[in-house]
Amino acid sequence: MTGKVEKFTGEMVYRKNSELYERLNDVISDYAGEISLAETVGVLEMVKLNLLNKES
C-alpha cells in the first residue's frame, strides 16, 4: 500500500448503512396490514437476488 491513512472514515459507512436500514424499515411499515410477513420476506429475497445478480 502506498497511501497513508489520515483518518478512519468508517463512521460514515455505518451511518449510510443505518440510513438504508431505516428507510427500508419505513417502506416495509407502510405495507403493514396489507401484505403478510411471508410476502414481505419474499419481496426482500427478490430484492436480494436482484442485487446479487447485478454484481455477477
Secondary structure, DSSP 8 states (H G I E B T S, - for coil): --S------HHHHHHHHHHHHHHHHHHHHHTBTTB-HHHHHHHHHHHHHHHHHHH-
